[in-house]
Amino acid sequence: MRHMRLPQRTSLQYLVFIALLGFYTPGKATELELTSANISELNAAMDAGGLSSEQLTRLYLDRIAAYDQQGPSLNAVMLLNPNALERARELDIERETQGRRSPLHGIPVVIKDNLDTGDMPTTAGSFMLAGSLPPDDAFVVQKLRDAGAIILAKLNLSEFASGGAMNSLGGVIANPHHLGRTPSGSSGGTGAAIAAGFASMGLGTDTGGSVRGPSSANGIVGLKTTHGLLSRDGVVPLALSFDTVGPMTRNVTDLALSLGVMTGVDPADDSTTKSAGKSHTDYSQFLDPDSLKGARIGVARVFMGVDGEVDWLVESALQSMRDAGAEIVDVEFPDWLLESRGKFYRAIRYPEFKAQIADYLNTLDDEYPKDLEELISRAMTLNARRPDGVGPNPSRWSLMQLEVEASGLDGFEYEAVKAHALPLITQTIEGLIRSQSLDAIVYPTSSTPAELIERPAGISEPGSGGSPVILANLSGLPDLILPIGFTGRGMPITLSFMGTAFGEPRLIGLGYALEQRLQAIRTPALTPPLAGGTIRYE
C-alpha cells in the first residue's frame, strides 16, 4: 500500500493532523482505582483480560497488609482465608472456560465473624469460642460461594454482636476516618474494612442497628434487610425475632449486585418463607437514576436537632431530592412508640439471647460452653490481658448478667410483646407510610457523628438513647443507609431510607438516584490508594 507523505509537524500537530484525516484513533484505555471501582467495573476489566481474580485478591490483601495491622492498624480482620488465592486461580480458569457464575464470580468479599464458615473458625469475637469450627457454612455464605465469590476474611466485631466495637479475642476496632472515633458496633470490622477498601462487599448482621451504625460511622452504604429476606441459618444468634443479615458496600451498585445472590427460601430458617414471591435474584434492575422523580419522601425530624452539622447535611440531601423531582413532607411517629421502643426491644432481646445462644452452643464441640451461665463463668476467669493478646471485656460481660436474669421464652412480658406489640409497631409504621403515600421515611442514621472511643464508664443498655434505628428491627422493615457528606472535621454522615416489608427494590432505586447526585463517598485519608492499585485495560 502506498503511504501518503505528511508535512513536518510537531508531535501534537502530527497527531491532530492524522486524526482529522481519519487515520488515527486515540487509545481507549480505561483506568480504575481499586478503592473507587464498583463490581461491574471490575467485571469489565476481567472480561477484557486486564485483570484476573488472583490479581484482584492480591490487591486487596496488599491493602489489608498495609492498613490493618500496620499503618493506622484498623484491626478489622480476625482471620484471613489461607485458601483465598488458590480459590481465585480456580475461578479464573472457570471464568475463561465456562464463563461467569454471577456478578460476584471471582470477587473477594469479607464477612463478620459471627457467620459460620465450615473451613474457618467462627468465634463471635469471644475468647470462649476461640478455634471453634462450625459443622458447615451459613446459608448466605454458601450462596456467596455458589455465586463464585471468594471469602477473603472473617472480620472483627462486638463480642456476641452486642456492645462496643471490641471483643475479648480480637480487641478494639478503629475507624479509618479518625482513629479516636468508634467504627460503631456490632459490625464494626465490616464497616471499617469496606471503608478502607479491603474488599468489594462485606456482610454484617443487624439486630438493633449493627449494620447501620457501622455503615454510618464509616461512611459506606449498608442495608438492614427485611426480616426474612436473607436466611440466618449458621449465624450466631442474638435475638432471632430481630436478627437480619445485610450487605455493606462502597456504593449502591455493589449492594444491589450482592443482595440478589443471597436471597431464597431456606428450610432451616422458617422466617424466609415470608420472602417467597417477594424477593429477587437481581436487584441491579432497580438502579434507576431517575427514581426520585415523582417520589414522595417523609422526613422524621424528631431525630434531628441534636447536631448542627448533621442537620445541615440532611437538609442538603433533602434539597437534592427536591431538585430531582421528589416531594418532601414531614412525618411524625406516635409518642407511645418513641417512648416505649427501647423497653419493647429489651423485652425480646434479653430472653431470646439467653435461650438461643444455648441452642447455637450445643451445635459446637464439647470443649465450648453450652449456655449463657457457662459463658459468664468462663468470662470471670479472665481479668487481665494475656500474652497472646486475649483481654477482658467487662462491659459486654456485664450485659450478660442482665440477659441471664431475663425470663424464659414463656415469660408473660415476652409473650405479650412478641404477640401484640411487635405486630402493632409494624402495622403502625407501614400504615404511616401507606396513609401518606410515601415511598420511604428518611432520617439521619445517627443524630451525631461517630462518638469518641473513650466514653464515660457504664453499661449502655441495648435500645436505649435517642437512636431511631431499632424501629426497623421492631417492625422487621428494611432500612437502606446512604452517605450524604462529611462534617467540618471529616466525619461521614448518612441518611436512612426506611420502607415497607420487602420494599428493598424501591429503597435501592431511591438511594442510587441520590447517590448519583451527591457522590459523597470518599476513601478515608488514613487508608489512601496504594501504589499499584490502579487497574488499566483496553
Salt bridges, closest charged atoms under 4 A:
GLU31 OE2 - ARG536 NE 2.84
ASP47 OD1 - ARG95 NH2 3.00
ASP47 OD2 - ARG100 NH2 3.43
GLU54 OE2 - ARG58 NH2 3.12
GLU54 OE2 - ARG89 NH1 3.07
GLU90 OE1 - ARG87 NH1 2.90
GLU94 OE2 - ARG101 NE 2.60
ASP113 OD1 - LYS154 NZ 2.90
ASP119 OD1 - ARG145 NH2 2.83
ASP137 OD2 - ARG145 NE 2.67
ASP206 OD2 - ARG212 NE 2.88
ASP269 OD2 - ARG232 NE 2.66
GLU315 OE2 - ARG301 NH1 2.59
GLU327 OE2 - ARG296 NH1 2.91
ASP330 OD1 - ARG301 NE 2.86
GLU352 OE2 - LYS418 NZ 3.71
GLU374 OE1 - ARG378 NH2 3.99
ASP388 OD2 - ARG386 NH2 2.80
GLU403 OE2 - ARG349 NH1 2.74
GLU403 OE1 - ARG396 NH1 3.21
GLU430 OE1 - ARG434 NH1 3.53
ASP439 OD1 - ARG506 NE 2.79
GLU451 OE2 - ARG455 NH1 2.86
GLU461 OE1 - ARG346 NE 3.96
ASP479 OD2 - ARG212 NH1 3.06
